[in-house]
Amino acid sequence: AVAPLGQVSELAEQLEERLFHLYGFHNELIQERLQALAEVMERVEEARAELRRVCCTVEAAYRDLCL
């Protein structure tokens, strides 16, 4: 039995609605993860800068000790 055109159209609409909802949900999830990643990268950069400062301080201390 072939479904009437109205039923097919209704099913297509429901499917489109569901896909749109899914897309929106996943898009939101991706945005949240990208934001979290940006925050982590910022902390990593801060840690690298701190490490560079520590290295410079240690290097200066060794130079002072050697001289």
All heavy atoms as TSV, in Angstrom:
chain	resi	resn	atom	element	x	y	z
A	1	ALA	N	N	0.838	-1.196	0.000
A	1	ALA	CA	C	0.000	0.000	0.000
A	1	ALA	C	C	0.879	1.254	0.000
A	1	ALA	O	O	1.833	1.342	0.762
A	1	ALA	CB	C	-0.894	0.001	1.237
A	2	VAL	N	N	0.506	2.177	-0.841
A	2	VAL	CA	C	1.255	3.431	-0.953
A	2	VAL	C	C	0.644	4.463	-0.021
A	2	VAL	O	O	-0.571	4.639	0.007
A	2	VAL	CB	C	1.235	3.952	-2.418
A	2	VAL	CG1	C	1.934	5.289	-2.535
A	2	VAL	CG2	C	1.884	2.925	-3.334
A	3	ALA	N	N	1.506	5.131	0.777
A	3	ALA	CA	C	1.019	6.153	1.704
A	3	ALA	C	C	0.544	7.374	0.916
A	3	ALA	O	O	1.163	7.749	-0.062
A	3	ALA	CB	C	2.126	6.556	2.661
A	4	PRO	N	N	-0.579	7.959	1.352
A	4	PRO	CA	C	-1.051	9.168	0.672
A	4	PRO	C	C	-0.006	10.283	0.755
A	4	PRO	O	O	0.818	10.302	1.666
A	4	PRO	CB	C	-2.297	9.558	1.463
A	4	PRO	CG	C	-2.693	8.345	2.239
A	4	PRO	CD	C	-1.442	7.560	2.447
A	5	LEU	N	N	-0.066	11.167	-0.214
A	5	LEU	CA	C	0.907	12.250	-0.313
A	5	LEU	C	C	0.949	13.093	0.958
A	5	LEU	O	O	2.026	13.510	1.396
A	5	LEU	CB	C	0.569	13.125	-1.528
A	5	LEU	CG	C	1.679	14.058	-2.012
A	5	LEU	CD1	C	2.941	13.276	-2.337
A	5	LEU	CD2	C	1.218	14.839	-3.229
A	6	GLY	N	N	-0.212	13.310	1.578
A	6	GLY	CA	C	-0.293	14.102	2.808
A	6	GLY	C	C	0.532	13.480	3.918
A	6	GLY	O	O	1.227	14.184	4.648
A	7	GLN	N	N	0.443	12.156	4.047
A	7	GLN	CA	C	1.204	11.437	5.086
A	7	GLN	C	C	2.698	11.567	4.850
A	7	GLN	O	O	3.469	11.803	5.779
A	7	GLN	CB	C	0.816	9.954	5.082
A	7	GLN	CG	C	-0.295	9.606	6.044
A	7	GLN	CD	C	-0.484	8.091	6.097
A	7	GLN	OE1	O	-0.535	7.430	5.062
A	7	GLN	NE2	N	-0.594	7.554	7.295
A	8	VAL	N	N	3.103	11.399	3.604
A	8	VAL	CA	C	4.516	11.496	3.242
A	8	VAL	C	C	5.033	12.889	3.574
A	8	VAL	O	O	6.095	13.060	4.171
A	8	VAL	CB	C	4.734	11.180	1.741
A	8	VAL	CG1	C	6.169	11.487	1.329
A	8	VAL	CG2	C	4.390	9.726	1.449
A	9	SER	N	N	4.230	13.893	3.216
A	9	SER	CA	C	4.604	15.276	3.474
A	9	SER	C	C	4.734	15.528	4.971
A	9	SER	O	O	5.676	16.186	5.423
A	9	SER	CB	C	3.546	16.206	2.873
A	9	SER	OG	O	3.878	17.541	3.130
A	10	GLU	N	N	3.810	14.978	5.750
A	10	GLU	CA	C	3.825	15.140	7.206
A	10	GLU	C	C	5.062	14.464	7.809
A	10	GLU	O	O	5.730	15.030	8.679
A	10	GLU	CB	C	2.555	14.545	7.811
A	10	GLU	CG	C	2.292	15.003	9.236
A	10	GLU	CD	C	0.996	14.409	9.800
A	10	GLU	OE1	O	-0.027	14.425	9.081
A	10	GLU	OE2	O	1.034	13.922	10.957
A	11	LEU	N	N	5.357	13.258	7.335
A	11	LEU	CA	C	6.542	12.535	7.813
A	11	LEU	C	C	7.823	13.300	7.472
A	11	LEU	O	O	8.724	13.397	8.293
A	11	LEU	CB	C	6.601	11.131	7.193
A	11	LEU	CG	C	5.696	10.079	7.828
A	11	LEU	CD1	C	5.705	8.799	6.997
A	11	LEU	CD2	C	6.140	9.779	9.250
A	12	ALA	N	N	7.867	13.835	6.267
A	12	ALA	CA	C	9.040	14.603	5.843
A	12	ALA	C	C	9.214	15.829	6.736
A	12	ALA	O	O	10.333	16.171	7.129
A	12	ALA	CB	C	8.894	15.033	4.383
A	13	GLU	N	N	8.108	16.474	7.079
A	13	GLU	CA	C	8.147	17.648	7.957
A	13	GLU	C	C	8.665	17.271	9.343
A	13	GLU	O	O	9.491	17.978	9.920
A	13	GLU	CB	C	6.749	18.262	8.085
A	13	GLU	CG	C	6.588	19.551	7.298
A	13	GLU	CD	C	5.198	20.142	7.469
A	13	GLU	OE1	O	4.842	20.481	8.621
A	13	GLU	OE2	O	4.481	20.241	6.461
A	14	GLN	N	N	8.150	16.149	9.872
A	14	GLN	CA	C	8.588	15.677	11.196
A	14	GLN	C	C	10.082	15.370	11.190
A	14	GLN	O	O	10.806	15.713	12.121
A	14	GLN	CB	C	7.799	14.441	11.611
A	14	GLN	CG	C	6.376	14.738	12.041
A	14	GLN	CD	C	5.596	13.450	12.330
A	14	GLN	OE1	O	6.163	12.363	12.336
A	14	GLN	NE2	N	4.298	13.591	12.553
A	15	LEU	N	N	10.526	14.715	10.128
A	15	LEU	CA	C	11.937	14.354	10.005
A	15	LEU	C	C	12.802	15.608	9.943
A	15	LEU	O	O	13.830	15.710	10.626
A	15	LEU	CB	C	12.149	13.501	8.746
A	15	LEU	CG	C	13.581	13.030	8.487
A	15	LEU	CD1	C	14.071	12.127	9.613
A	15	LEU	CD2	C	13.672	12.299	7.155
A	16	GLU	N	N	12.357	16.573	9.153
A	16	GLU	CA	C	13.091	17.827	9.009
A	16	GLU	C	C	13.189	18.539	10.362
A	16	GLU	O	O	14.247	19.042	10.739
A	16	GLU	CB	C	12.378	18.726	7.999
A	16	GLU	CG	C	13.169	19.971	7.635
A	16	GLU	CD	C	12.439	20.868	6.649
A	16	GLU	OE1	O	11.361	20.468	6.139
A	16	GLU	OE2	O	12.938	21.965	6.396
A	17	GLU	N	N	12.083	18.546	11.097
A	17	GLU	CA	C	12.042	19.182	12.415
A	17	GLU	C	C	13.024	18.502	13.366
A	17	GLU	O	O	13.763	19.147	14.108
A	17	GLU	CB	C	10.620	19.075	12.976
A	17	GLU	CG	C	10.198	20.267	13.809
A	17	GLU	CD	C	8.710	20.195	14.154
A	17	GLU	OE1	O	7.870	20.443	13.261
A	17	GLU	OE2	O	8.403	19.876	15.323
A	18	ARG	N	N	13.004	17.171	13.345
A	18	ARG	CA	C	13.883	16.391	14.218
A	18	ARG	C	C	15.349	16.641	13.873
A	18	ARG	O	O	16.186	16.811	14.754
A	18	ARG	CB	C	13.554	14.904	14.081
A	18	ARG	CG	C	13.900	14.120	15.327
A	18	ARG	CD	C	13.295	12.749	15.301
A	18	ARG	NE	N	11.848	12.773	15.425
A	18	ARG	CZ	C	11.068	11.721	15.228
A	18	ARG	NH1	N	11.600	10.566	14.884
A	18	ARG	NH2	N	9.773	11.819	15.358
A	19	LEU	N	N	15.663	16.660	12.573
A	19	LEU	CA	C	17.037	16.914	12.122
A	19	LEU	C	C	17.487	18.311	12.522
A	19	LEU	O	O	18.613	18.506	12.960
A	19	LEU	CB	C	17.145	16.748	10.604
A	19	LEU	CG	C	17.132	15.309	10.095
A	19	LEU	CD1	C	17.040	15.289	8.572
A	19	LEU	CD2	C	18.353	14.543	10.556
A	20	PHE	N	N	16.592	19.275	12.382
A	20	PHE	CA	C	16.904	20.657	12.746
A	20	PHE	C	C	17.219	20.750	14.234
A	20	PHE	O	O	18.176	21.395	14.647
A	20	PHE	CB	C	15.721	21.565	12.393
A	20	PHE	CG	C	16.032	23.027	12.525
A	20	PHE	CD1	C	16.824	23.679	11.589
A	20	PHE	CD2	C	15.536	23.755	13.601
A	20	PHE	CE1	C	17.118	25.027	11.717
A	20	PHE	CE2	C	15.835	25.108	13.736
A	20	PHE	CZ	C	16.623	25.743	12.788
A	21	HIS	N	N	16.414	20.054	15.045
A	21	HIS	CA	C	16.620	20.033	16.492
A	21	HIS	C	C	17.964	19.392	16.833
A	21	HIS	O	O	18.724	19.915	17.647
A	21	HIS	CB	C	15.469	19.281	17.174
A	21	HIS	CG	C	15.636	19.135	18.652
A	21	HIS	ND1	N	15.459	20.187	19.518
A	21	HIS	CD2	C	16.005	18.082	19.422
A	21	HIS	CE1	C	15.694	19.782	20.759
A	21	HIS	NE2	N	16.026	18.507	20.727
A	22	LEU	N	N	18.249	18.254	16.202
A	22	LEU	CA	C	19.517	17.553	16.419
A	22	LEU	C	C	20.697	18.423	16.030
A	22	LEU	O	O	21.684	18.510	16.755
A	22	LEU	CB	C	19.559	16.268	15.584
A	22	LEU	CG	C	19.104	14.991	16.265
A	22	LEU	CD1	C	19.123	13.843	15.272
A	22	LEU	CD2	C	19.971	14.661	17.464
A	23	TYR	N	N	20.577	19.079	14.879
A	23	TYR	CA	C	21.650	19.955	14.402
A	23	TYR	C	C	21.907	21.068	15.413
A	23	TYR	O	O	23.043	21.351	15.765
A	23	TYR	CB	C	21.292	20.538	13.041
A	23	TYR	CG	C	22.282	21.575	12.574
A	23	TYR	CD1	C	23.506	21.200	12.030
A	23	TYR	CD2	C	22.006	22.938	12.713
A	23	TYR	CE1	C	24.433	22.143	11.629
A	23	TYR	CE2	C	22.928	23.890	12.310
A	23	TYR	CZ	C	24.131	23.489	11.766
A	23	TYR	OH	O	25.034	24.435	11.381
A	24	GLY	N	N	20.820	21.677	15.904
A	24	GLY	CA	C	20.931	22.746	16.890
A	24	GLY	C	C	21.604	22.270	18.159
A	24	GLY	O	O	22.485	22.940	18.697
A	25	PHE	N	N	21.212	21.084	18.616
A	25	PHE	CA	C	21.772	20.507	19.842
A	25	PHE	C	C	23.269	20.251	19.673
A	25	PHE	O	O	24.069	20.635	20.514
A	25	PHE	CB	C	21.035	19.209	20.186
A	25	PHE	CG	C	21.640	18.468	21.346
A	25	PHE	CD1	C	21.491	18.935	22.642
A	25	PHE	CD2	C	22.365	17.299	21.134
A	25	PHE	CE1	C	22.062	18.255	23.715
A	25	PHE	CE2	C	22.932	16.613	22.205
A	25	PHE	CZ	C	22.779	17.087	23.492
A	26	HIS	N	N	23.652	19.625	18.561
A	26	HIS	CA	C	25.060	19.306	18.323
A	26	HIS	C	C	25.881	20.574	18.122
A	26	HIS	O	O	27.019	20.656	18.572
A	26	HIS	CB	C	25.215	18.366	17.126
A	26	HIS	CG	C	24.843	16.961	17.444
A	26	HIS	ND1	N	25.578	16.181	18.297
A	26	HIS	CD2	C	23.791	16.191	17.055
A	26	HIS	CE1	C	25.011	14.989	18.424
A	26	HIS	NE2	N	23.925	14.967	17.679
A	27	ASN	N	N	25.276	21.554	17.463
A	27	ASN	CA	C	25.961	22.823	17.240
A	27	ASN	C	C	26.277	23.484	18.584
A	27	ASN	O	O	27.371	23.999	18.787
A	27	ASN	CB	C	25.076	23.735	16.389
A	27	ASN	CG	C	25.858	24.869	15.769
A	27	ASN	OD1	O	27.023	24.708	15.443
A	27	ASN	ND2	N	25.236	26.007	15.621
A	28	GLU	N	N	25.311	23.441	19.498
A	28	GLU	CA	C	25.488	24.010	20.839
A	28	GLU	C	C	26.611	23.273	21.573
A	28	GLU	O	O	27.460	23.892	22.225
A	28	GLU	CB	C	24.182	23.861	21.626
A	28	GLU	CG	C	23.874	25.027	22.540
A	28	GLU	CD	C	22.484	24.909	23.128
A	28	GLU	OE1	O	21.511	25.193	22.412
A	28	GLU	OE2	O	22.396	24.517	24.310
A	29	LEU	N	N	26.595	21.959	21.463
A	29	LEU	CA	C	27.610	21.113	22.110
A	29	LEU	C	C	29.001	21.461	21.577
A	29	LEU	O	O	29.949	21.616	22.360
A	29	LEU	CB	C	27.286	19.643	21.807
A	29	LEU	CG	C	27.634	18.610	22.865
A	29	LEU	CD1	C	26.910	18.892	24.172
A	29	LEU	CD2	C	27.278	17.226	22.352
A	30	ILE	N	N	29.104	21.587	20.258
A	30	ILE	CA	C	30.387	21.914	19.627
A	30	ILE	C	C	30.871	23.280	20.103
A	30	ILE	O	O	32.049	23.447	20.411
A	30	ILE	CB	C	30.267	21.863	18.085
A	30	ILE	CG1	C	30.116	20.403	17.625
A	30	ILE	CG2	C	31.477	22.499	17.409
A	30	ILE	CD1	C	29.691	20.235	16.191
A	31	GLN	N	N	29.953	24.258	20.170
A	31	GLN	CA	C	30.315	25.597	20.636
A	31	GLN	C	C	30.868	25.550	22.062
A	31	GLN	O	O	31.869	26.186	22.375
A	31	GLN	CB	C	29.094	26.535	20.580
A	31	GLN	CG	C	28.665	26.926	19.181
A	31	GLN	CD	C	29.755	27.653	18.412
A	31	GLN	OE1	O	30.464	28.502	18.947
A	31	GLN	NE2	N	29.924	27.292	17.151
A	32	GLU	N	N	30.202	24.768	22.928
A	32	GLU	CA	C	30.648	24.632	24.323
A	32	GLU	C	C	32.039	24.008	24.388
A	32	GLU	O	O	32.899	24.463	25.142
A	32	GLU	CB	C	29.663	23.774	25.125
A	32	GLU	CG	C	28.376	24.490	25.489
A	32	GLU	CD	C	27.357	23.564	26.130
A	32	GLU	OE1	O	27.722	22.460	26.578
A	32	GLU	OE2	O	26.174	23.950	26.174
A	33	ARG	N	N	32.261	22.987	23.584
A	33	ARG	CA	C	33.564	22.309	23.593
A	33	ARG	C	C	34.667	23.218	23.058
A	33	ARG	O	O	35.789	23.214	23.561
A	33	ARG	CB	C	33.495	21.017	22.785
A	33	ARG	CG	C	32.529	20.041	23.439
A	33	ARG	CD	C	32.966	18.607	23.322
A	33	ARG	NE	N	32.119	17.765	24.139
A	33	ARG	CZ	C	31.443	16.724	23.691
A	33	ARG	NH1	N	31.524	16.397	22.423
A	33	ARG	NH2	N	30.706	16.000	24.507
A	34	LEU	N	N	34.341	24.003	22.031
A	34	LEU	CA	C	35.326	24.936	21.482
A	34	LEU	C	C	35.682	26.000	22.513
A	34	LEU	O	O	36.842	26.372	22.649
A	34	LEU	CB	C	34.788	25.602	20.211
A	34	LEU	CG	C	34.820	24.759	18.943
A	34	LEU	CD1	C	34.136	25.498	17.796
A	34	LEU	CD2	C	36.243	24.404	18.548
A	35	GLN	N	N	34.659	26.456	23.257
A	35	GLN	CA	C	34.893	27.451	24.305
A	35	GLN	C	C	35.799	26.862	25.390
A	35	GLN	O	O	36.744	27.507	25.841
A	35	GLN	CB	C	33.552	27.899	24.904
A	35	GLN	CG	C	33.660	28.945	25.995
A	35	GLN	CD	C	34.259	30.253	25.508
A	35	GLN	OE1	O	33.945	30.719	24.426
A	35	GLN	NE2	N	35.145	30.832	26.304
A	36	ALA	N	N	35.500	25.626	25.791
A	36	ALA	CA	C	36.311	24.949	26.814
A	36	ALA	C	C	37.751	24.779	26.316
A	36	ALA	O	O	38.707	25.004	27.067
A	36	ALA	CB	C	35.696	23.587	27.157
A	37	LEU	N	N	37.903	24.427	25.056
A	37	LEU	CA	C	39.235	24.249	24.472
A	37	LEU	C	C	39.998	25.569	24.478
A	37	LEU	O	O	41.186	25.602	24.821
A	37	LEU	CB	C	39.116	23.710	23.041
A	37	LEU	CG	C	40.429	23.478	22.301
A	37	LEU	CD1	C	41.280	22.413	22.980
A	37	LEU	CD2	C	40.178	23.098	20.851
A	38	ALA	N	N	39.318	26.654	24.132
A	38	ALA	CA	C	39.958	27.975	24.124
A	38	ALA	C	C	40.444	28.330	25.525
A	38	ALA	O	O	41.549	28.859	25.688
A	38	ALA	CB	C	38.981	29.026	23.610
A	39	GLU	N	N	39.631	28.015	26.539
A	39	GLU	CA	C	40.012	28.294	27.926
A	39	GLU	C	C	41.229	27.467	28.344
A	39	GLU	O	O	42.139	27.971	29.001
A	39	GLU	CB	C	38.831	28.047	28.863
A	39	GLU	CG	C	37.743	29.111	28.746
A	39	GLU	CD	C	36.435	28.713	29.408
A	39	GLU	OE1	O	36.416	27.722	30.177
A	39	GLU	OE2	O	35.424	29.397	29.161
A	40	VAL	N	N	41.239	26.197	27.953
A	40	VAL	CA	C	42.373	25.322	28.276
A	40	VAL	C	C	43.641	25.847	27.600
A	40	VAL	O	O	44.698	25.926	28.229
A	40	VAL	CB	C	42.090	23.860	27.846
A	40	VAL	CG1	C	43.356	23.026	27.887
A	40	VAL	CG2	C	41.029	23.246	28.749
A	41	MET	N	N	43.538	26.235	26.331
A	41	MET	CA	C	44.693	26.744	25.603
A	41	MET	C	C	45.237	28.017	26.258
A	41	MET	O	O	46.440	28.226	26.316
A	41	MET	CB	C	44.334	27.032	24.136
A	41	MET	CG	C	43.998	25.786	23.330
A	41	MET	SD	S	45.298	24.529	23.362
A	41	MET	CE	C	46.514	25.291	22.311
A	42	GLU	N	N	44.332	28.844	26.763
A	42	GLU	CA	C	44.728	30.076	27.456
A	42	GLU	C	C	45.519	29.734	28.724
A	42	GLU	O	O	46.563	30.329	28.997
A	42	GLU	CB	C	43.469	30.873	27.821
A	42	GLU	CG	C	43.726	32.339	28.076
A	42	GLU	CD	C	42.439	33.103	28.338
A	42	GLU	OE1	O	41.494	32.951	27.535
A	42	GLU	OE2	O	42.392	33.823	29.350
A	43	ARG	N	N	45.026	28.730	29.478
A	43	ARG	CA	C	45.730	28.310	30.700
A	43	ARG	C	C	47.097	27.714	30.358
A	43	ARG	O	O	48.072	27.936	31.073
A	43	ARG	CB	C	44.885	27.315	31.497
A	43	ARG	CG	C	43.694	27.960	32.186
A	43	ARG	CD	C	43.166	27.119	33.328
A	43	ARG	NE	N	42.688	25.814	32.916
A	43	ARG	CZ	C	41.461	25.562	32.479
A	43	ARG	NH1	N	40.580	26.529	32.387
A	43	ARG	NH2	N	41.109	24.348	32.133
A	44	VAL	N	N	47.165	26.956	29.261
A	44	VAL	CA	C	48.438	26.365	28.835
A	44	VAL	C	C	49.431	27.477	28.504
A	44	VAL	O	O	50.597	27.415	28.904
A	44	VAL	CB	C	48.226	25.435	27.605
A	44	VAL	CG1	C	49.554	25.090	26.944
A	44	VAL	CG2	C	47.500	24.162	28.020
A	45	GLU	N	N	48.960	28.501	27.800
A	45	GLU	CA	C	49.833	29.623	27.430
A	45	GLU	C	C	50.317	30.356	28.683
A	45	GLU	O	O	51.493	30.729	28.770
A	45	GLU	CB	C	49.093	30.583	26.490
A	45	GLU	CG	C	49.989	31.619	25.834
A	45	GLU	CD	C	51.261	31.042	25.221
A	45	GLU	OE1	O	51.185	30.073	24.441
A	45	GLU	OE2	O	52.346	31.567	25.543
A	46	GLU	N	N	49.438	30.529	29.662
A	46	GLU	CA	C	49.829	31.169	30.924
A	46	GLU	C	C	50.884	30.327	31.642
A	46	GLU	O	O	51.853	30.866	32.177
A	46	GLU	CB	C	48.604	31.370	31.831
A	46	GLU	CG	C	47.682	32.495	31.378
A	46	GLU	CD	C	46.349	32.504	32.111
A	46	GLU	OE1	O	46.183	31.759	33.106
A	46	GLU	OE2	O	45.468	33.269	31.686
A	47	ALA	N	N	50.692	29.010	31.639
A	47	ALA	CA	C	51.647	28.107	32.288
A	47	ALA	C	C	53.005	28.175	31.581
A	47	ALA	O	O	54.052	28.183	32.235
A	47	ALA	CB	C	51.112	26.670	32.282
A	48	ARG	N	N	52.985	28.242	30.249
A	48	ARG	CA	C	54.240	28.341	29.486
A	48	ARG	C	C	54.967	29.637	29.819
A	48	ARG	O	O	56.190	29.643	29.989
A	48	ARG	CB	C	53.956	28.279	27.983
A	48	ARG	CG	C	53.626	26.878	27.491
A	48	ARG	CD	C	53.331	26.867	26.017
A	48	ARG	NE	N	54.507	27.310	25.262
A	48	ARG	CZ	C	54.450	27.686	23.983
A	48	ARG	NH1	N	53.315	27.706	23.342
A	48	ARG	NH2	N	55.544	28.060	23.365
A	49	ALA	N	N	54.216	30.725	29.925
A	49	ALA	CA	C	54.822	32.021	30.249
A	49	ALA	C	C	55.438	31.968	31.649
A	49	ALA	O	O	56.551	32.453	31.870
A	49	ALA	CB	C	53.774	33.128	30.164
A	50	GLU	N	N	54.717	31.344	32.581
A	50	GLU	CA	C	55.212	31.210	33.961
A	50	GLU	C	C	56.489	30.368	33.974
A	50	GLU	O	O	57.460	30.697	34.648
A	50	GLU	CB	C	54.125	30.560	34.822
A	50	GLU	CG	C	54.482	30.424	36.289
A	50	GLU	CD	C	54.693	31.755	37.000
A	50	GLU	OE1	O	54.037	32.752	36.622
A	50	GLU	OE2	O	55.521	31.791	37.925
A	51	LEU	N	N	56.492	29.291	33.208
A	51	LEU	CA	C	57.659	28.413	33.129
A	51	LEU	C	C	58.868	29.160	32.555
A	51	LEU	O	O	59.990	29.003	33.031
A	51	LEU	CB	C	57.316	27.194	32.262
A	51	LEU	CG	C	58.253	26.004	32.298
A	51	LEU	CD1	C	58.477	25.511	33.720
A	51	LEU	CD2	C	57.707	24.877	31.436
A	52	ARG	N	N	58.607	29.992	31.521
A	52	ARG	CA	C	59.705	30.797	30.952
A	52	ARG	C	C	60.292	31.735	32.006
A	52	ARG	O	O	61.501	31.895	32.096
A	52	ARG	CB	C	59.197	31.608	29.742
A	52	ARG	CG	C	59.171	30.814	28.437
A	52	ARG	CD	C	59.024	31.713	27.228
A	52	ARG	NE	N	57.755	32.444	27.234
A	52	ARG	CZ	C	56.635	31.996	26.671
A	52	ARG	NH1	N	56.621	30.831	26.063
A	52	ARG	NH2	N	55.537	32.711	26.720
A	53	ARG	N	N	59.393	32.351	32.811
A	53	ARG	CA	C	59.870	33.252	33.875
A	53	ARG	C	C	60.722	32.499	34.891
A	53	ARG	O	O	61.763	32.979	35.311
A	53	ARG	CB	C	58.676	33.935	34.575
A	53	ARG	CG	C	58.071	35.075	33.758
A	53	ARG	CD	C	57.131	35.931	34.594
A	53	ARG	NE	N	55.923	35.215	34.996
A	53	ARG	CZ	C	54.823	35.137	34.260
A	53	ARG	NH1	N	54.766	35.725	33.076
A	53	ARG	NH2	N	53.769	34.476	34.696
A	54	VAL	N	N	60.252	31.297	35.274
A	54	VAL	CA	C	60.998	30.478	36.241
A	54	VAL	C	C	62.368	30.128	35.669
A	54	VAL	O	O	63.388	30.248	36.350
A	54	VAL	CB	C	60.208	29.196	36.609
A	54	VAL	CG1	C	61.076	28.223	37.392
A	54	VAL	CG2	C	58.957	29.553	37.414
A	55	CYS	N	N	62.400	29.717	34.403
A	55	CYS	CA	C	63.670	29.352	33.757
A	55	CYS	C	C	64.633	30.539	33.741
A	55	CYS	O	O	65.826	30.381	34.017
A	55	CYS	CB	C	63.428	28.856	32.333
A	55	CYS	SG	S	62.734	27.192	32.282
A	56	CYS	N	N	64.121	31.724	33.416
A	56	CYS	CA	C	64.965	32.921	33.378
A	56	CYS	C	C	65.514	33.227	34.765
A	56	CYS	O	O	66.682	33.599	34.911
A	56	CYS	CB	C	64.175	34.119	32.847
A	56	CYS	SG	S	63.848	34.004	31.082
A	57	THR	N	N	64.665	33.060	35.789
A	57	THR	CA	C	65.093	33.314	37.165
A	57	THR	C	C	66.187	32.339	37.584
A	57	THR	O	O	67.209	32.731	38.152
A	57	THR	CB	C	63.886	33.199	38.132
A	57	THR	OG1	O	62.865	34.083	37.697
A	57	THR	CG2	C	64.272	33.538	39.551
A	58	VAL	N	N	65.993	31.050	37.267
A	58	VAL	CA	C	66.983	30.025	37.605
A	58	VAL	C	C	68.290	30.306	36.861
A	58	VAL	O	O	69.380	30.225	37.432
A	58	VAL	CB	C	66.445	28.610	37.276
A	58	VAL	CG1	C	67.551	27.565	37.379
A	58	VAL	CG2	C	65.279	28.260	38.197
A	59	GLU	N	N	68.165	30.657	35.589
A	59	GLU	CA	C	69.341	30.963	34.768
A	59	GLU	C	C	70.108	32.147	35.372
A	59	GLU	O	O	71.340	32.107	35.485
A	59	GLU	CB	C	68.890	31.293	33.350
A	59	GLU	CG	C	69.998	31.311	32.336
A	59	GLU	CD	C	69.501	31.679	30.936
A	59	GLU	OE1	O	68.270	31.774	30.747
A	59	GLU	OE2	O	70.361	31.872	30.062
A	60	ALA	N	N	69.387	33.179	35.776
A	60	ALA	CA	C	70.022	34.363	36.375
A	60	ALA	C	C	70.713	33.990	37.693
A	60	ALA	O	O	71.823	34.439	37.961
A	60	ALA	CB	C	68.976	35.439	36.615
A	61	ALA	N	N	70.055	33.127	38.480
A	61	ALA	CA	C	70.641	32.698	39.761
A	61	ALA	C	C	71.932	31.928	39.516
A	61	ALA	O	O	72.940	32.151	40.205
A	61	ALA	CB	C	69.634	31.835	40.524
A	62	TYR	N	N	71.953	31.028	38.534
A	62	TYR	CA	C	73.178	30.277	38.209
A	62	TYR	C	C	74.285	31.207	37.740
A	62	TYR	O	O	75.438	31.064	38.114
A	62	TYR	CB	C	72.896	29.231	37.123
A	62	TYR	CG	C	72.468	27.889	37.673
A	62	TYR	CD1	C	71.195	27.384	37.421
A	62	TYR	CD2	C	73.326	27.130	38.458
A	62	TYR	CE1	C	70.787	26.157	37.936
A	62	TYR	CE2	C	72.942	25.900	38.980
A	62	TYR	CZ	C	71.663	25.423	38.719
A	62	TYR	OH	O	71.275	24.220	39.223
A	63	ARG	N	N	73.898	32.191	36.931
A	63	ARG	CA	C	74.905	33.152	36.447
A	63	ARG	C	C	75.521	33.901	37.621
A	63	ARG	O	O	76.723	34.063	37.691
A	63	ARG	CB	C	74.232	34.148	35.471
A	63	ARG	CG	C	74.490	33.832	34.009
A	63	ARG	CD	C	74.273	35.049	33.099
A	63	ARG	NE	N	73.098	35.828	33.450
A	63	ARG	CZ	C	71.879	35.639	32.926
A	63	ARG	NH1	N	71.694	34.689	32.038
A	63	ARG	NH2	N	70.874	36.394	33.296
A	64	ASP	N	N	74.646	34.336	38.553
A	64	ASP	CA	C	75.140	35.056	39.748
A	64	ASP	C	C	76.060	34.179	40.582
A	64	ASP	O	O	77.073	34.662	41.097
A	64	ASP	CB	C	73.959	35.544	40.596
A	64	ASP	CG	C	73.178	36.657	39.897
A	64	ASP	OD1	O	73.693	37.223	38.907
A	64	ASP	OD2	O	72.046	36.957	40.330
A	65	LEU	N	N	75.701	32.904	40.703
A	65	LEU	CA	C	76.534	31.988	41.495
A	65	LEU	C	C	77.880	31.734	40.841
A	65	LEU	O	O	78.899	31.588	41.512
A	65	LEU	CB	C	75.808	30.651	41.698
A	65	LEU	CG	C	74.660	30.643	42.731
A	65	LEU	CD1	C	73.929	29.296	42.661
A	65	LEU	CD2	C	75.181	30.889	44.136
A	66	CYS	N	N	77.884	31.657	39.519
A	66	CYS	CA	C	79.118	31.366	38.797
A	66	CYS	C	C	80.053	32.565	38.743
A	66	CYS	O	O	81.262	32.399	38.606
A	66	CYS	CB	C	78.813	30.882	37.373
A	66	CYS	SG	S	78.014	29.256	37.380
A	67	LEU	N	N	79.512	33.755	38.830
A	67	LEU	CA	C	80.358	34.953	38.712
A	67	LEU	C	C	80.931	35.395	40.018
A	67	LEU	O	O	80.847	35.140	41.064
A	67	LEU	CB	C	79.543	36.123	38.109
A	67	LEU	CG	C	79.118	35.908	36.658
A	67	LEU	CD1	C	78.264	37.078	36.195
A	67	LEU	CD2	C	80.332	35.778	35.739
